[in-house]
Amino acid sequence: MRGMGLFCIGAVEKKAVVVNEEIVIREMMSLVMTADHRYGDAALFMPLYKTFKNYMADPTNYKDEEQKQNAHWSEAVKKVD
């Protein structure tokens, strides 16, 4: 099966991170995204990445309407007949 993009998601683990110049323990998850350049440039995949990232950051307050502003440039350009 072919796919234009792939997310590899790691487990959520507690890790030490720096927040406001202090070391604190936070739940962190590794995320790797790869995309096949034959389907398009990186700009094509950024809306998908931003939508996924924003959902994972705060799923309770996620609003799909706000993500539509991250449209690919080809969708934002008016079609001229």
Secondary structure, DSSP 8 states (H G I E B T S, - for coil): ---SEEEEEEEEEEEEEEETTEEEEEEEEEEEEEE-GGG--HHHHHHHHHHHHHHHH-STT--HHHHGGG--HHHHS----
